[in-house]
């Protein structure tokens, strides 16, 4: 699975099956995306490879530690390595091929924009903050068993 920023200067490749997507509704993700949420996947480091353009990436970090990496050419958010350096956060919108995944969770729903009413009507799991590793693991297992049943 390949992905790139808007101008194509930064590109990457994902290996293995894709995990479920989550949508973060926190105020920081809304500011980074310019939308009601930020859709992303968490990829294990060994399943992520930069293809081109790492020299085009700049980082911004808030005082609280929130990190945003972006392409200096087009401004697109780009993947960034987790603080413990074991996983990559990958914006789902950067993937350039049809995605065999789906949104399985809304996170930071208590922080959602007051105008974001659609969130209240879907049946996707909702969390007040980021799910624990155990909660996320349970969602992933459910996602993969559901995918295998529909094949």
N, C-alpha and C positions, 0 to 999 in steps of 0.2 A: 504494500500500500504506500503510495507516494503522497507527499503534500508539499505545499510551498506557500510563501507569502504572496500578496497581491501582484507584485512586480516580477516575481520569480527569482529574485536574487538569492533568497534563502530557501533551500529545499532539503527534504529529509525523506527517509524511508522507514516504515514500520514493518516489523516481521511478526509472524505468529497471528493467532486469532485476536481480533479486537475485543477489548473489554467493553462493558456498557458505558454509555455517555452519561454525564451528569450536567445539570444546569445550575450554576451558582447565581444567586440573586442578591449577594451582598453589595453594598454600595461601591466597594472598590472594583469589583468585576463589572458592575454597570458602567462605571466611569471608563474602564479600560476598553470595554466593548462598544460603548455608546448606545446600548440597548437595555432591555429589561433583565437580561441574564447573559452569562458567558457559558457556552457549551464546550465541554472538554472531556478528554479521556486521560486516564493515568496509565502510562505504558512503562513496563519494567525496563530498566536501563539497557539490558542485553537485547531488547527487541527494538531499540531505537538507534538509527545511524544518521548522522548529518551527511547529506549528499553534496551540498554546495552552500557557500555564502556565510559561513560563520563569522567572517570578518565584517559583515554588514549588520551584525547584531549589537545592540546597545541594551543596557539594563537600567532600570529605575527601581529603587527600593525606598519604600516609605520608612518612617521612623519605627513603625511597628513590625517591620520585616516583610511586608507584602512586596513581592518582586514581580516586575513586569519586564519581559524581554520583548524587543520589537525590532523590526527591520528599519534601518536608518534611511533607506531609499523610499519606502512606501508607507511606513508607519504601522504595518500589520503586526498584531501580536504574534509572537513565534514561540515554539516550545521552550520550556526552561526546566533545568534540572532541579529536583527537590533538594531541600536543605540537607537531607541525609545522603544525597547523591545516589539513591537507589532507583528512582523513578523519574520519568519525564511527564510534565504537564503538557498536553498537546491540545491546542484549540481545534475542535472538531471541524470548524468551517474551513480549515486549511487543507483538508484532505481532498485530493483531486480526482479520486475514483469513487464509484458508488460504495457506500459504507454498509457493511454487514453488521450493524450494531444499532442500538436505539437508546433513547433517553430512558434511564431506569430510576433516576432520582432528581429531585429538586432539593438544593441545599441552601441554607441561610434564608429560608422562606419568611422568617419573622422580619427580615431586613428588606424584603421586596419593595419595589416602588409602589406607592399607593394607587397608581394607575394601572398596575399589572393585575388585571382581574382574571385572565385566563387560567392562571395557576390554580385558582380555587376550584376549577371544574374538572380537571383531568384526574385520572386514577393512579397516577405515578406516585411512588413513595416520596414523602416530604419530610425534611429534617430541619430543625431549628438551627443547626450548625452542621459542620462536616461530619458525616457518619464515621463512627469508629472503624478501625480496621476490621473488627469482627462483623459489624453491621454491613460494611461494604463487601466483605467476603461472602456473606450470606446472599446479598443482592446479585453478586457475580455468579454464584453457583446457580441461583434461580434463573438468571439470564441465560447461562450456557445450557442448562437442562431444557429450558423452553426452546432455545434455538435448535437443539438436537431433535426435539419432538416434532418440530415443524419442517424438518428436512425431508 
